[in-house]
């Protein structure tokens, strides 16, 4: 998603986003591009593996 963020932001509607996500323009990728994306994915997985609740969202009240 990070790699395609500029293209995703250019899409104006939901249908355009879905079409882009279903047909990502990866035909021009090199082995180096794939290695960089895999390395970044591994880094993020390692970073968040020790934070299992990083996706939990609970609004905090000011009294807490």
N, CA, C, O and CB atoms as a CASP TS submission, in Angstrom:
PFRMAT TS
TARGET T0000
AUTHOR 0000-0000-0000
METHOD Language model
MODEL 1
PARENT N/A
ATOM      1  N   UNK     1       0.826  -1.188   0.000  1.00  0.00           N
ATOM      2  CA  UNK     1       0.000   0.000   0.000  1.00  0.00           C
ATOM      3  C   UNK     1       0.870   1.252   0.000  1.00  0.00           C
ATOM      4  O   UNK     1       0.564   2.236  -0.673  1.00  0.00           O
ATOM      5  CB  UNK     1      -0.940  -0.002   1.205  1.00  0.00           C
ATOM      6  N   UNK     2       1.965   1.200   0.768  1.00  0.00           N
ATOM      7  CA  UNK     2       2.847   2.361   0.795  1.00  0.00           C
ATOM      8  C   UNK     2       3.438   2.632  -0.582  1.00  0.00           C
ATOM      9  O   UNK     2       3.598   3.785  -0.983  1.00  0.00           O
ATOM     10  CB  UNK     2       3.964   2.158   1.816  1.00  0.00           C
ATOM     11  N   UNK     3       3.758   1.578  -1.294  1.00  0.00           N
ATOM     12  CA  UNK     3       4.370   1.719  -2.614  1.00  0.00           C
ATOM     13  C   UNK     3       3.408   2.371  -3.609  1.00  0.00           C
ATOM     14  O   UNK     3       3.843   3.087  -4.511  1.00  0.00           O
ATOM     15  CB  UNK     3       4.817   0.352  -3.137  1.00  0.00           C
ATOM     16  N   UNK     4       2.125   2.133  -3.452  1.00  0.00           N
ATOM     17  CA  UNK     4       1.123   2.652  -4.382  1.00  0.00           C
ATOM     18  C   UNK     4       0.330   3.825  -3.817  1.00  0.00           C
ATOM     19  O   UNK     4      -0.721   4.165  -4.360  1.00  0.00           O
ATOM     20  CB  UNK     4       0.177   1.554  -4.772  1.00  0.00           C
ATOM     21  N   UNK     5       0.801   4.446  -2.751  1.00  0.00           N
ATOM     22  CA  UNK     5       0.000   5.472  -2.081  1.00  0.00           C
ATOM     23  C   UNK     5      -0.344   6.643  -2.996  1.00  0.00           C
ATOM     24  O   UNK     5      -1.469   7.139  -2.945  1.00  0.00           O
ATOM     25  CB  UNK     5       0.735   5.984  -0.865  1.00  0.00           C
ATOM     26  N   UNK     6       0.584   7.098  -3.827  1.00  0.00           N
ATOM     27  CA  UNK     6       0.275   8.238  -4.699  1.00  0.00           C
ATOM     28  C   UNK     6      -0.796   7.867  -5.726  1.00  0.00           C
ATOM     29  O   UNK     6      -1.670   8.678  -6.031  1.00  0.00           O
ATOM     30  CB  UNK     6       1.550   8.725  -5.418  1.00  0.00           C
ATOM     31  N   UNK     7      -0.732   6.650  -6.256  1.00  0.00           N
ATOM     32  CA  UNK     7      -1.740   6.219  -7.219  1.00  0.00           C
ATOM     33  C   UNK     7      -3.095   6.032  -6.546  1.00  0.00           C
ATOM     34  O   UNK     7      -4.130   6.355  -7.129  1.00  0.00           O
ATOM     35  CB  UNK     7      -1.306   4.918  -7.899  1.00  0.00           C
ATOM     36  N   UNK     8      -3.091   5.515  -5.327  1.00  0.00           N
ATOM     37  CA  UNK     8      -4.345   5.334  -4.596  1.00  0.00           C
ATOM     38  C   UNK     8      -4.987   6.676  -4.274  1.00  0.00           C
ATOM     39  O   UNK     8      -6.210   6.808  -4.334  1.00  0.00           O
ATOM     40  CB  UNK     8      -4.104   4.544  -3.307  1.00  0.00           C
ATOM     41  N   UNK     9      -4.180   7.665  -3.936  1.00  0.00           N
ATOM     42  CA  UNK     9      -4.713   8.983  -3.596  1.00  0.00           C
ATOM     43  C   UNK     9      -5.275   9.706  -4.814  1.00  0.00           C
ATOM     44  O   UNK     9      -6.140  10.569  -4.667  1.00  0.00           O
ATOM     45  CB  UNK     9      -3.634   9.830  -2.952  1.00  0.00           C
ATOM     46  N   UNK    10      -4.803   9.375  -6.006  1.00  0.00           N
ATOM     47  CA  UNK    10      -5.310  10.007  -7.225  1.00  0.00           C
ATOM     48  C   UNK    10      -6.698   9.505  -7.611  1.00  0.00           C
ATOM     49  O   UNK    10      -7.431  10.187  -8.326  1.00  0.00           O
ATOM     50  CB  UNK    10      -4.349   9.765  -8.368  1.00  0.00           C
ATOM     51  N   UNK    11      -7.054   8.323  -7.141  1.00  0.00           N
ATOM     52  CA  UNK    11      -8.369   7.770  -7.480  1.00  0.00           C
ATOM     53  C   UNK    11      -9.457   8.597  -6.796  1.00  0.00           C
ATOM     54  O   UNK    11      -9.331   8.976  -5.632  1.00  0.00           O
ATOM     55  CB  UNK    11      -8.472   6.270  -7.058  1.00  0.00           C
ATOM     56  N   UNK    12     -10.513   8.865  -7.535  1.00  0.00           N
ATOM     57  CA  UNK    12     -11.571   9.734  -7.036  1.00  0.00           C
ATOM     58  C   UNK    12     -12.769   8.985  -6.461  1.00  0.00           C
ATOM     59  O   UNK    12     -13.572   9.573  -5.736  1.00  0.00           O
ATOM     60  CB  UNK    12     -12.033  10.625  -8.132  1.00  0.00           C
ATOM     61  N   UNK    13     -12.899   7.703  -6.772  1.00  0.00           N
ATOM     62  CA  UNK    13     -14.074   6.986  -6.290  1.00  0.00           C
ATOM     63  C   UNK    13     -13.698   5.576  -5.835  1.00  0.00           C
ATOM     64  O   UNK    13     -12.608   5.080  -6.117  1.00  0.00           O
ATOM     65  CB  UNK    13     -15.150   6.924  -7.386  1.00  0.00           C
ATOM     66  N   UNK    14     -14.618   4.960  -5.134  1.00  0.00           N
ATOM     67  CA  UNK    14     -14.400   3.625  -4.577  1.00  0.00           C
ATOM     68  C   UNK    14     -14.155   2.596  -5.672  1.00  0.00           C
ATOM     69  O   UNK    14     -13.282   1.740  -5.532  1.00  0.00           O
ATOM     70  CB  UNK    14     -15.594   3.204  -3.728  1.00  0.00           C
ATOM     71  N   UNK    15     -14.910   2.670  -6.750  1.00  0.00           N
ATOM     72  CA  UNK    15     -14.759   1.700  -7.833  1.00  0.00           C
ATOM     73  C   UNK    15     -13.362   1.795  -8.441  1.00  0.00           C
ATOM     74  O   UNK    15     -12.748   0.772  -8.744  1.00  0.00           O
ATOM     75  CB  UNK    15     -15.832   1.927  -8.917  1.00  0.00           C
ATOM     76  N   UNK    16     -12.860   3.003  -8.620  1.00  0.00           N
ATOM     77  CA  UNK    16     -11.512   3.179  -9.148  1.00  0.00           C
ATOM     78  C   UNK    16     -10.460   2.596  -8.229  1.00  0.00           C
ATOM     79  O   UNK    16      -9.482   2.009  -8.691  1.00  0.00           O
ATOM     80  CB  UNK    16     -11.230   4.639  -9.380  1.00  0.00           C
ATOM     81  N   UNK    17     -10.656   2.755  -6.924  1.00  0.00           N
ATOM     82  CA  UNK    17      -9.729   2.171  -5.952  1.00  0.00           C
ATOM     83  C   UNK    17      -9.731   0.652  -6.035  1.00  0.00           C
ATOM     84  O   UNK    17      -8.674   0.021  -6.013  1.00  0.00           O
ATOM     85  CB  UNK    17     -10.090   2.616  -4.533  1.00  0.00           C
ATOM     86  N   UNK    18     -10.912   0.071  -6.130  1.00  0.00           N
ATOM     87  CA  UNK    18     -11.008  -1.387  -6.192  1.00  0.00           C
ATOM     88  C   UNK    18     -10.364  -1.934  -7.463  1.00  0.00           C
ATOM     89  O   UNK    18      -9.677  -2.955  -7.418  1.00  0.00           O
ATOM     90  CB  UNK    18     -12.472  -1.825  -6.118  1.00  0.00           C
ATOM     91  N   UNK    19     -10.578  -1.271  -8.582  1.00  0.00           N
ATOM     92  CA  UNK    19      -9.967  -1.717  -9.838  1.00  0.00           C
ATOM     93  C   UNK    19      -8.452  -1.634  -9.735  1.00  0.00           C
ATOM     94  O   UNK    19      -7.754  -2.552 -10.164  1.00  0.00           O
ATOM     95  CB  UNK    19     -10.474  -0.871 -11.031  1.00  0.00           C
ATOM     96  N   UNK    20      -7.933  -0.551  -9.174  1.00  0.00           N
ATOM     97  CA  UNK    20      -6.484  -0.411  -9.010  1.00  0.00           C
ATOM     98  C   UNK    20      -5.929  -1.501  -8.104  1.00  0.00           C
ATOM     99  O   UNK    20      -4.894  -2.091  -8.415  1.00  0.00           O
ATOM    100  CB  UNK    20      -6.139   0.970  -8.441  1.00  0.00           C
ATOM    101  N   UNK    21      -6.600  -1.776  -6.989  1.00  0.00           N
ATOM    102  CA  UNK    21      -6.120  -2.800  -6.061  1.00  0.00           C
ATOM    103  C   UNK    21      -6.195  -4.207  -6.657  1.00  0.00           C
ATOM    104  O   UNK    21      -5.389  -5.072  -6.314  1.00  0.00           O
ATOM    105  CB  UNK    21      -6.923  -2.747  -4.774  1.00  0.00           C
ATOM    106  N   UNK    22      -7.155  -4.431  -7.540  1.00  0.00           N
ATOM    107  CA  UNK    22      -7.275  -5.744  -8.172  1.00  0.00           C
ATOM    108  C   UNK    22      -6.271  -5.946  -9.298  1.00  0.00           C
ATOM    109  O   UNK    22      -5.952  -7.080  -9.655  1.00  0.00           O
ATOM    110  CB  UNK    22      -8.673  -5.931  -8.706  1.00  0.00           C
ATOM    111  N   UNK    23      -5.775  -4.851  -9.853  1.00  0.00           N
ATOM    112  CA  UNK    23      -4.835  -4.928 -10.980  1.00  0.00           C
ATOM    113  C   UNK    23      -3.667  -3.979 -10.729  1.00  0.00           C
ATOM    114  O   UNK    23      -3.465  -3.020 -11.474  1.00  0.00           O
ATOM    115  CB  UNK    23      -5.546  -4.582 -12.329  1.00  0.00           C
ATOM    116  N   UNK    24      -2.904  -4.252  -9.678  1.00  0.00           N
ATOM    117  CA  UNK    24      -1.772  -3.390  -9.341  1.00  0.00           C
ATOM    118  C   UNK    24      -0.746  -3.390 -10.475  1.00  0.00           C
ATOM    119  O   UNK    24      -0.435  -4.441 -11.036  1.00  0.00           O
ATOM    120  CB  UNK    24      -1.114  -3.851  -8.021  1.00  0.00           C
ATOM    121  N   UNK    25      -0.228  -2.220 -10.808  1.00  0.00           N
ATOM    122  CA  UNK    25       0.730  -2.123 -11.918  1.00  0.00           C
ATOM    123  C   UNK    25       2.117  -2.614 -11.510  1.00  0.00           C
ATOM    124  O   UNK    25       3.011  -1.814 -11.234  1.00  0.00           O
ATOM    125  CB  UNK    25       0.818  -0.677 -12.417  1.00  0.00           C
ATOM    126  N   UNK    26       2.287  -3.927 -11.475  1.00  0.00           N
ATOM    127  CA  UNK    26       3.556  -4.514 -11.034  1.00  0.00           C
ATOM    128  C   UNK    26       4.359  -5.103 -12.189  1.00  0.00           C
ATOM    129  O   UNK    26       5.408  -5.705 -11.961  1.00  0.00           O
ATOM    130  CB  UNK    26       3.298  -5.589  -9.999  1.00  0.00           C
ATOM    131  N   UNK    27       3.893  -4.943 -13.403  1.00  0.00           N
ATOM    132  CA  UNK    27       4.556  -5.561 -14.551  1.00  0.00           C
ATOM    133  C   UNK    27       5.974  -5.049 -14.770  1.00  0.00           C
ATOM    134  O   UNK    27       6.792  -5.757 -15.357  1.00  0.00           O
ATOM    135  CB  UNK    27       3.745  -5.324 -15.794  1.00  0.00           C
ATOM    136  N   UNK    28       6.284  -3.855 -14.319  1.00  0.00           N
ATOM    137  CA  UNK    28       7.607  -3.286 -14.534  1.00  0.00           C
ATOM    138  C   UNK    28       8.544  -3.457 -13.334  1.00  0.00           C
ATOM    139  O   UNK    28       9.653  -2.923 -13.333  1.00  0.00           O
ATOM    140  CB  UNK    28       7.475  -1.827 -14.863  1.00  0.00           C
ATOM    141  N   UNK    29       8.107  -4.190 -12.326  1.00  0.00           N
ATOM    142  CA  UNK    29       8.934  -4.369 -11.131  1.00  0.00           C
ATOM    143  C   UNK    29      10.163  -5.211 -11.443  1.00  0.00           C
ATOM    144  O   UNK    29      10.121  -6.141 -12.249  1.00  0.00           O
ATOM    145  CB  UNK    29       8.121  -5.021 -10.006  1.00  0.00           C
ATOM    146  N   UNK    30      11.246  -4.861 -10.787  1.00  0.00           N
ATOM    147  CA  UNK    30      12.478  -5.644 -10.901  1.00  0.00           C
ATOM    148  C   UNK    30      12.639  -6.476  -9.630  1.00  0.00           C
ATOM    149  O   UNK    30      11.873  -6.324  -8.679  1.00  0.00           O
ATOM    150  CB  UNK    30      13.726  -4.716 -11.128  1.00  0.00           C
ATOM    151  N   UNK    31      13.631  -7.346  -9.623  1.00  0.00           N
ATOM    152  CA  UNK    31      13.918  -8.123  -8.411  1.00  0.00           C
ATOM    153  C   UNK    31      14.255  -7.202  -7.247  1.00  0.00           C
ATOM    154  O   UNK    31      13.905  -7.491  -6.103  1.00  0.00           O
ATOM    155  CB  UNK    31      15.075  -9.107  -8.658  1.00  0.00           C
ATOM    156  N   UNK    32      14.928  -6.104  -7.530  1.00  0.00           N
ATOM    157  CA  UNK    32      15.283  -5.153  -6.470  1.00  0.00           C
ATOM    158  C   UNK    32      14.033  -4.520  -5.857  1.00  0.00           C
ATOM    159  O   UNK    32      13.958  -4.358  -4.639  1.00  0.00           O
ATOM    160  CB  UNK    32      16.214  -4.056  -7.023  1.00  0.00           C
ATOM    161  N   UNK    33      13.050  -4.159  -6.689  1.00  0.00           N
ATOM    162  CA  UNK    33      11.791  -3.603  -6.175  1.00  0.00           C
ATOM    163  C   UNK    33      11.101  -4.598  -5.246  1.00  0.00           C
ATOM    164  O   UNK    33      10.627  -4.228  -4.172  1.00  0.00           O
ATOM    165  CB  UNK    33      10.851  -3.224  -7.339  1.00  0.00           C
ATOM    166  N   UNK    34      11.047  -5.848  -5.660  1.00  0.00           N
ATOM    167  CA  UNK    34      10.397  -6.883  -4.855  1.00  0.00           C
ATOM    168  C   UNK    34      11.144  -7.093  -3.549  1.00  0.00           C
ATOM    169  O   UNK    34      10.527  -7.230  -2.493  1.00  0.00           O
ATOM    170  CB  UNK    34      10.313  -8.203  -5.633  1.00  0.00           C
ATOM    171  N   UNK    35      12.472  -7.118  -3.614  1.00  0.00           N
ATOM    172  CA  UNK    35      13.272  -7.263  -2.395  1.00  0.00           C
ATOM    173  C   UNK    35      13.036  -6.112  -1.427  1.00  0.00           C
ATOM    174  O   UNK    35      12.940  -6.335  -0.220  1.00  0.00           O
ATOM    175  CB  UNK    35      14.753  -7.348  -2.741  1.00  0.00           C
ATOM    176  N   UNK    36      12.941  -4.886  -1.934  1.00  0.00           N
ATOM    177  CA  UNK    36      12.699  -3.731  -1.066  1.00  0.00           C
ATOM    178  C   UNK    36      11.327  -3.805  -0.403  1.00  0.00           C
ATOM    179  O   UNK    36      11.191  -3.503   0.783  1.00  0.00           O
ATOM    180  CB  UNK    36      12.819  -2.436  -1.864  1.00  0.00           C
ATOM    181  N   UNK    37      10.320  -4.204  -1.161  1.00  0.00           N
ATOM    182  CA  UNK    37       8.970  -4.306  -0.601  1.00  0.00           C
ATOM    183  C   UNK    37       8.902  -5.416   0.442  1.00  0.00           C
ATOM    184  O   UNK    37       8.279  -5.243   1.490  1.00  0.00           O
ATOM    185  CB  UNK    37       7.939  -4.563  -1.716  1.00  0.00           C
ATOM    186  N   UNK    38       9.535  -6.551   0.167  1.00  0.00           N
ATOM    187  CA  UNK    38       9.552  -7.641   1.144  1.00  0.00           C
ATOM    188  C   UNK    38      10.317  -7.247   2.400  1.00  0.00           C
ATOM    189  O   UNK    38       9.910  -7.599   3.507  1.00  0.00           O
ATOM    190  CB  UNK    38      10.170  -8.896   0.531  1.00  0.00           C
ATOM    191  N   UNK    39      11.411  -6.527   2.244  1.00  0.00           N
ATOM    192  CA  UNK    39      12.180  -6.078   3.406  1.00  0.00           C
ATOM    193  C   UNK    39      11.361  -5.112   4.254  1.00  0.00           C
ATOM    194  O   UNK    39      11.392  -5.188   5.483  1.00  0.00           O
ATOM    195  CB  UNK    39      13.492  -5.409   2.959  1.00  0.00           C
ATOM    196  N   UNK    40      10.635  -4.213   3.616  1.00  0.00           N
ATOM    197  CA  UNK    40       9.794  -3.267   4.358  1.00  0.00           C
ATOM    198  C   UNK    40       8.645  -3.999   5.052  1.00  0.00           C
ATOM    199  O   UNK    40       8.303  -3.671   6.188  1.00  0.00           O
ATOM    200  CB  UNK    40       9.239  -2.178   3.411  1.00  0.00           C
ATOM    201  N   UNK    41       8.054  -4.977   4.385  1.00  0.00           N
ATOM    202  CA  UNK    41       6.982  -5.760   5.007  1.00  0.00           C
ATOM    203  C   UNK    41       7.500  -6.512   6.224  1.00  0.00           C
ATOM    204  O   UNK    41       6.823  -6.568   7.251  1.00  0.00           O
ATOM    205  CB  UNK    41       6.375  -6.746   3.995  1.00  0.00           C
ATOM    206  N   UNK    42       8.685  -7.086   6.122  1.00  0.00           N
ATOM    207  CA  UNK    42       9.276  -7.799   7.255  1.00  0.00           C
ATOM    208  C   UNK    42       9.566  -6.836   8.402  1.00  0.00           C
ATOM    209  O   UNK    42       9.335  -7.162   9.566  1.00  0.00           O
ATOM    210  CB  UNK    42      10.567  -8.521   6.826  1.00  0.00           C
ATOM    211  N   UNK    43      10.070  -5.656   8.071  1.00  0.00           N
ATOM    212  CA  UNK    43      10.363  -4.661   9.104  1.00  0.00           C
ATOM    213  C   UNK    43       9.084  -4.265   9.850  1.00  0.00           C
ATOM    214  O   UNK    43       9.077  -4.198  11.079  1.00  0.00           O
ATOM    215  CB  UNK    43      11.025  -3.411   8.478  1.00  0.00           C
ATOM    216  N   UNK    44       8.018  -4.008   9.116  1.00  0.00           N
ATOM    217  CA  UNK    44       6.760  -3.621   9.752  1.00  0.00           C
ATOM    218  C   UNK    44       6.169  -4.769  10.561  1.00  0.00           C
ATOM    219  O   UNK    44       5.634  -4.550  11.648  1.00  0.00           O
ATOM    220  CB  UNK    44       5.757  -3.155   8.700  1.00  0.00           C
ATOM    221  N   UNK    45       6.260  -5.994  10.039  1.00  0.00           N
ATOM    222  CA  UNK    45       5.744  -7.149  10.772  1.00  0.00           C
ATOM    223  C   UNK    45       6.499  -7.325  12.080  1.00  0.00           C
ATOM    224  O   UNK    45       5.896  -7.604  13.116  1.00  0.00           O
ATOM    225  CB  UNK    45       5.849  -8.425   9.920  1.00  0.00           C
ATOM    226  N   UNK    46       7.813  -7.163  12.036  1.00  0.00           N
ATOM    227  CA  UNK    46       8.632  -7.289  13.238  1.00  0.00           C
ATOM    228  C   UNK    46       8.324  -6.168  14.220  1.00  0.00           C
ATOM    229  O   UNK    46       8.253  -6.396  15.428  1.00  0.00           O
ATOM    230  CB  UNK    46      10.120  -7.284  12.878  1.00  0.00           C
ATOM    231  N   UNK    47       8.145  -4.971  13.706  1.00  0.00           N
ATOM    232  CA  UNK    47       7.857  -3.818  14.556  1.00  0.00           C
ATOM    233  C   UNK    47       6.542  -3.985  15.308  1.00  0.00           C
ATOM    234  O   UNK    47       6.463  -3.682  16.499  1.00  0.00           O
ATOM    235  CB  UNK    47       7.817  -2.547  13.719  1.00  0.00           C
ATOM    236  N   UNK    48       5.516  -4.463  14.622  1.00  0.00           N
ATOM    237  CA  UNK    48       4.195  -4.556  15.234  1.00  0.00           C
ATOM    238  C   UNK    48       3.899  -5.917  15.858  1.00  0.00           C
ATOM    239  O   UNK    48       2.853  -6.078  16.487  1.00  0.00           O
ATOM    240  CB  UNK    48       3.153  -4.247  14.212  1.00  0.00           C
ATOM    241  N   UNK    49       4.774  -6.891  15.707  1.00  0.00           N
ATOM    242  CA  UNK    49       4.539  -8.217  16.287  1.00  0.00           C
ATOM    243  C   UNK    49       4.470  -8.163  17.804  1.00  0.00           C
ATOM    244  O   UNK    49       3.737  -8.936  18.421  1.00  0.00           O
ATOM    245  CB  UNK    49       5.635  -9.183  15.857  1.00  0.00           C
ATOM    246  N   UNK    50       5.224  -7.260  18.406  1.00  0.00           N
ATOM    247  CA  UNK    50       5.216  -7.155  19.863  1.00  0.00           C
ATOM    248  C   UNK    50       4.145  -6.189  20.361  1.00  0.00           C
ATOM    249  O   UNK    50       4.070  -5.913  21.559  1.00  0.00           O
ATOM    250  CB  UNK    50       6.581  -6.710  20.362  1.00  0.00           C
ATOM    251  N   UNK    51       3.327  -5.681  19.467  1.00  0.00           N
ATOM    252  CA  UNK    51       2.256  -4.761  19.840  1.00  0.00           C
ATOM    253  C   UNK    51       0.932  -5.300  19.299  1.00  0.00           C
ATOM    254  O   UNK    51       0.384  -4.746  18.346  1.00  0.00           O
ATOM    255  CB  UNK    51       2.536  -3.321  19.298  1.00  0.00           C
ATOM    256  N   UNK    52       0.409  -6.383  19.901  1.00  0.00           N
ATOM    257  CA  UNK    52      -0.772  -7.031  19.328  1.00  0.00           C
ATOM    258  C   UNK    52      -2.031  -6.167  19.336  1.00  0.00           C
ATOM    259  O   UNK    52      -2.981  -6.464  18.612  1.00  0.00           O
ATOM    260  CB  UNK    52      -1.047  -8.292  20.067  1.00  0.00           C
ATOM    261  N   UNK    53      -2.055  -5.121  20.128  1.00  0.00           N
ATOM    262  CA  UNK    53      -3.262  -4.292  20.205  1.00  0.00           C
ATOM    263  C   UNK    53      -3.102  -2.982  19.444  1.00  0.00           C
ATOM    264  O   UNK    53      -3.847  -2.034  19.692  1.00  0.00           O
ATOM    265  CB  UNK    53      -3.609  -4.002  21.658  1.00  0.00           C
ATOM    266  N   UNK    54      -2.148  -2.911  18.528  1.00  0.00           N
ATOM    267  CA  UNK    54      -1.919  -1.659  17.820  1.00  0.00           C
ATOM    268  C   UNK    54      -3.086  -1.274  16.914  1.00  0.00           C
ATOM    269  O   UNK    54      -3.206  -0.111  16.530  1.00  0.00           O
ATOM    270  CB  UNK    54      -0.655  -1.758  17.006  1.00  0.00           C
ATOM    271  N   UNK    55      -3.934  -2.218  16.572  1.00  0.00           N
ATOM    272  CA  UNK    55      -5.087  -1.896  15.740  1.00  0.00           C
ATOM    273  C   UNK    55      -6.363  -1.692  16.547  1.00  0.00           C
ATOM    274  O   UNK    55      -7.387  -1.288  15.996  1.00  0.00           O
ATOM    275  CB  UNK    55      -5.303  -2.986  14.729  1.00  0.00           C
ATOM    276  N   UNK    56      -6.313  -1.964  17.836  1.00  0.00           N
ATOM    277  CA  UNK    56      -7.482  -1.725  18.681  1.00  0.00           C
ATOM    278  C   UNK    56      -7.674  -0.225  18.843  1.00  0.00           C
ATOM    279  O   UNK    56      -6.732   0.510  19.138  1.00  0.00           O
ATOM    280  CB  UNK    56      -7.326  -2.416  20.067  1.00  0.00           C
ATOM    281  N   UNK    57      -8.891   0.207  18.648  1.00  0.00           N
ATOM    282  CA  UNK    57      -9.185   1.623  18.830  1.00  0.00           C
ATOM    283  C   UNK    57     -10.280   1.756  19.865  1.00  0.00           C
ATOM    284  O   UNK    57     -11.411   1.312  19.662  1.00  0.00           O
ATOM    285  CB  UNK    57      -9.598   2.294  17.493  1.00  0.00           C
ATOM    286  N   UNK    58      -9.938   2.353  20.938  1.00  0.00           N
ATOM    287  CA  UNK    58     -10.916   2.650  21.981  1.00  0.00           C
ATOM    288  C   UNK    58     -10.779   4.121  22.326  1.00  0.00           C
ATOM    289  O   UNK    58      -9.748   4.541  22.850  1.00  0.00           O
ATOM    290  CB  UNK    58     -10.710   1.743  23.250  1.00  0.00           C
ATOM    291  N   UNK    59     -11.798   4.903  22.040  1.00  0.00           N
ATOM    292  CA  UNK    59     -11.702   6.327  22.362  1.00  0.00           C
ATOM    293  C   UNK    59     -11.451   6.524  23.856  1.00  0.00           C
ATOM    294  O   UNK    59     -12.100   5.903  24.698  1.00  0.00           O
ATOM    295  CB  UNK    59     -12.987   7.067  21.935  1.00  0.00           C
ATOM    296  N   UNK    60     -10.527   7.371  24.154  1.00  0.00           N
ATOM    297  CA  UNK    60     -10.202   7.675  25.546  1.00  0.00           C
ATOM    298  C   UNK    60     -11.000   8.901  25.973  1.00  0.00           C
ATOM    299  O   UNK    60     -11.053   9.903  25.259  1.00  0.00           O
ATOM    300  CB  UNK    60      -8.668   7.913  25.733  1.00  0.00           C
ATOM    301  N   UNK    61     -11.607   8.809  27.126  1.00  0.00           N
ATOM    302  CA  UNK    61     -12.285   9.989  27.652  1.00  0.00           C
ATOM    303  C   UNK    61     -11.261  10.822  28.402  1.00  0.00           C
ATOM    304  O   UNK    61     -10.200  10.323  28.779  1.00  0.00           O
ATOM    305  CB  UNK    61     -13.484   9.598  28.578  1.00  0.00           C
ATOM    306  N   UNK    62     -11.571  12.063  28.614  1.00  0.00           N
ATOM    307  CA  UNK    62     -10.646  12.946  29.311  1.00  0.00           C
ATOM    308  C   UNK    62     -10.519  12.591  30.780  1.00  0.00           C
ATOM    309  O   UNK    62      -9.564  13.011  31.433  1.00  0.00           O
ATOM    310  CB  UNK    62     -11.088  14.381  29.169  1.00  0.00           C
ATOM    311  N   UNK    63     -11.464  11.825  31.315  1.00  0.00           N
ATOM    312  CA  UNK    63     -11.422  11.443  32.731  1.00  0.00           C
ATOM    313  C   UNK    63     -10.426  10.320  32.981  1.00  0.00           C
ATOM    314  O   UNK    63      -9.967  10.152  34.111  1.00  0.00           O
ATOM    315  CB  UNK    63     -12.807  11.018  33.207  1.00  0.00           C
ATOM    316  N   UNK    64     -10.077   9.541  31.946  1.00  0.00           N
ATOM    317  CA  UNK    64      -9.153   8.407  32.115  1.00  0.00           C
ATOM    318  C   UNK    64      -7.749   8.856  32.363  1.00  0.00           C
ATOM    319  O   UNK    64      -6.855   8.025  32.526  1.00  0.00           O
ATOM    320  CB  UNK    64      -9.180   7.515  30.908  1.00  0.00           C
TER
END
